[in-house]
Structures are given as structure tokens and as C-alpha cells.
Amino acid sequence: MTRIPEDRMSVLLSAYEYELGSCFRCPRKGTQVTRIGEIRSEEGETPLHACRECVQELLVMHERSMERMDTRPRVIQFPRTPRGVEAD
């Protein structure tokens, strides 16, 4: 199993902004979650939030998949609409 060094994992986990909410991956509710992405469809956008434990699992999964690739994918940052503000 791929391991991310603890100091690196701490830095990665602390880079997220957390708020109280529900995790989309596990049954935790009323816990610290962070927005990790969204599902977009013709009907709109549904934000995805994950708890710290699930974010850690996703980071390990990501590292594992990167080890199997010849080159790292290019990161594309999409603009986000601030919470409480409607998109045009």
C-alpha cells in the first residue's frame, strides 16, 4: 500500500478549509468536512464534501494512481462561486 509521509499528509490535510457538515463518502454527519469537488449536470452543480478521514483516503488513492502513470496530469483550476452567491 502506498504511504504518504506523515508530515506531507499533515500539510495536505491542513490546506483544506473545514466546516461542519456531512460527508458524501461515509455516514458521518455534523463533522468537519471540506469541499473536494462537485458533480455538474444540466440541472446544475452539486457540491461534494468529505470528512478529514475520507480526504486522507482519497489522497492515498490519488498517490497510488499517480505511481501507475508515466506523467502527472495537468491540474486545471475551475473558478468557484463563493457560497451564498448565485451564479449568473
PyMOL commands that set and color helices and strands:
alter all, ss='L'
color gray80, all
select helices_A, chain A and resi 6-14+52-67
alter helices_A, ss='H'
color red, helices_A
select strands_A, chain A and resi 19-21+31-41+44-51
alter strands_A, ss='S'
color yellow, strands_A
deselect
rebuild
show_as cartoon
